[in-house]
Amino acid sequence: MPSLLEVKNLQVRVEDREILHGLTLTVNAGEVHAIMGPNGSGKSTLSHVIAGKPGYEVTGGEILFKGEDLLEMEPDERAAKGVFLAFQYPVEIPGVATMTFLRTALNAQRKARGEDEFSTPDFLKKVREVAASLNIPQDMLRRGVNVGFSGGEKKRNEVLQMALFQPSLCILDEMDSGLDIDALRIASEGVNALRTSDRAMVVITHYQRLLNYIVPDHVHVMSKGRVVKTGGKELALELEASGYAQYEDAAA
């Protein structure tokens, strides 16, 4: 059985600058991987390329998802296959109610997979049940997508999407950005509720504090576009104490 995600010797450019220089990463179902590193190391670039965000040129290597070539798929195809990216800064969509957005996205994925779309009553029942299980207030669902949301509410909305869409791979791009301790704890509890033996998570962060709440199985240090060190959860504590300088030198 192939790994859920296999990134092999990935090389990526943006305009005339190469950002990823032969990055390799393997993620199996049921695992939580943390990717840490300084600004500019390529962490967010990796997440964007996996999800299919435009503007990046893959010049070498491959990404396999469930054994299939992910780079040959459009972003919506990747989402239907089970790839989900939680953004560092979720965008506001004025004029589009959160419920409308969720139903449209969920039914688009179900249609792409050949499944029946949810009727309005069935969808309303499901989303209310899921929101209640995550302690998300119903009034959030009636508001415009992320419009006027606090940082914590935006991240909880992302967790709600994960719970509804049931992806196989969840990529959390610096979900701790802009969150106070209480909001971080609440968002992390929602993420932990979604950990299963057939779902993997890739958690991208600068700081060890997030990993107190979402405890990883593996920690990878990125520097200058590649993974330069891999270890267990104790590696995050080492980074908190000593910083990234030694790994930046190793990647030079």
FENKASUL-V656552 format. One record per residue. N is the residue number from 1. RES is the residue in one small letter. PHI is phi in degrees with one decimal (none if undefined). Layout:
n=(N;N)
res=(RES;RES)
phi=(PHI;PHI)
This chain:
n=(1;2;3;4;5;6;7;8;9;10;11;12;13;14;15;16;17;18;19;20;21;22;23;24;25;26;27;28;29;30;31;32;33;34;35;36;37;38;39;40;41;42;43;44;45;46;47;48;49;50;51;52;53;54;55;56;57;58;59;60;61;62;63;64;65;66;67;68;69;70;71;72;73;74;75;76;77;78;79;80;81;82;83;84;85;86;87;88;89;90;91;92;93;94;95;96;97;98;99;100;101;102;103;104;105;106;107;108;109;110;111;112;113;114;115;116;117;118;119;120;121;122;123;124;125;126;127;128;129;130;131;132;133;134;135;136;137;138;139;140;141;142;143;144;145;146;147;148;149;150;151;152;153;154;155;156;157;158;159;160;161;162;163;164;165;166;167;168;169;170;171;172;173;174;175;176;177;178;179;180;181;182;183;184;185;186;187;188;189;190;191;192;193;194;195;196;197;198;199;200;201;202;203;204;205;206;207;208;209;210;211;212;213;214;215;216;217;218;219;220;221;222;223;224;225;226;227;228;229;230;231;232;233;234;235;236;237;238;239;240;241;242;243;244;245;246;247;248;249;250;251;252)
res=(m;p;s;l;l;e;v;k;n;l;q;v;r;v;e;d;r;e;i;l;h;g;l;t;l;t;v;n;a;g;e;v;h;a;i;m;g;p;n;g;s;g;k;s;t;l;s;h;v;i;a;g;k;p;g;y;e;v;t;g;g;e;i;l;f;k;g;e;d;l;l;e;m;e;p;d;e;r;a;a;k;g;v;f;l;a;f;q;y;p;v;e;i;p;g;v;a;t;m;t;f;l;r;t;a;l;n;a;q;r;k;a;r;g;e;d;e;f;s;t;p;d;f;l;k;k;v;r;e;v;a;a;s;l;n;i;p;q;d;m;l;r;r;g;v;n;v;g;f;s;g;g;e;k;k;r;n;e;v;l;q;m;a;l;f;q;p;s;l;c;i;l;d;e;m;d;s;g;l;d;i;d;a;l;r;i;a;s;e;g;v;n;a;l;r;t;s;d;r;a;m;v;v;i;t;h;y;q;r;l;l;n;y;i;v;p;d;h;v;h;v;m;s;k;g;r;v;v;k;t;g;g;k;e;l;a;l;e;l;e;a;s;g;y;a;q;y;e;d;a;a;a)
phi=(none;-70.6;-62.3;-62.7;-131.4;-128.7;-104.2;-122.7;49.8;-73.7;-124.3;-136.8;-121.1;-124.1;56.0;-103.6;-118.2;-83.2;-106.1;-106.0;-119.6;83.8;-81.4;-128.3;-155.7;-125.1;-126.9;-101.4;-57.0;87.7;-98.9;-117.0;-111.4;-102.5;-115.2;-121.5;164.4;-71.8;-55.5;83.3;-82.2;106.7;-61.4;-68.5;-57.7;-59.2;-64.1;-67.0;-68.6;-62.2;-78.3;96.0;-64.3;-69.7;103.1;-113.4;-110.6;-84.5;-101.3;-172.3;86.2;-150.7;-128.1;-108.3;-125.4;54.7;82.6;-101.7;-75.2;-68.5;-69.6;-87.4;-102.6;-74.2;-54.1;-68.6;-66.4;-62.8;-63.1;-65.4;-74.0;121.5;-99.9;-131.4;-114.5;-92.2;-76.2;-64.1;-127.6;-57.3;-83.3;-86.9;-126.2;-61.6;86.4;-115.1;-66.7;-57.3;-63.3;-64.4;-60.3;-63.7;-66.0;-62.4;-66.6;-64.6;-68.9;-63.8;-67.1;-63.7;-63.1;-64.5;-91.7;78.1;-99.3;-69.2;-77.3;-74.8;-71.4;-59.5;-62.0;-65.8;-64.8;-58.9;-63.0;-65.6;-66.8;-67.9;-64.3;-66.6;-61.5;-63.5;-65.3;-102.5;57.9;-97.9;-65.4;-62.9;-66.5;-61.7;-72.9;-90.2;-84.9;-61.3;-59.6;64.8;-74.8;74.2;-74.9;-71.4;-57.8;-66.1;-65.3;-61.9;-70.8;-68.1;-64.4;-64.2;-64.1;-59.9;-60.9;-60.2;-66.2;-77.1;-80.3;52.9;-71.5;-84.0;-128.7;-108.1;-109.2;-108.1;-90.1;50.2;-66.3;-84.2;-61.1;75.4;-103.1;-80.8;-60.6;-65.4;-65.4;-63.8;-63.2;-63.9;-63.3;-66.9;-61.2;-64.2;-64.5;-62.0;-66.4;-98.8;-72.4;-138.8;-71.8;-109.6;-121.8;-112.5;-131.5;-117.0;-106.9;-102.6;-156.9;-85.9;-120.2;-68.0;-60.0;-61.7;-79.0;-71.3;-100.2;-108.7;-81.5;-85.4;-83.9;-137.8;-122.8;-119.0;-102.5;-102.6;-152.1;51.2;84.7;-150.5;-82.6;-110.5;-158.2;-132.0;-159.4;-88.9;-62.4;-66.9;-63.3;-64.1;-66.5;-62.5;-64.9;-61.4;-81.6;-112.2;80.3;-101.1;-56.1;-62.5;-80.6;-64.6;-65.5;-65.7;-85.3;-67.7)
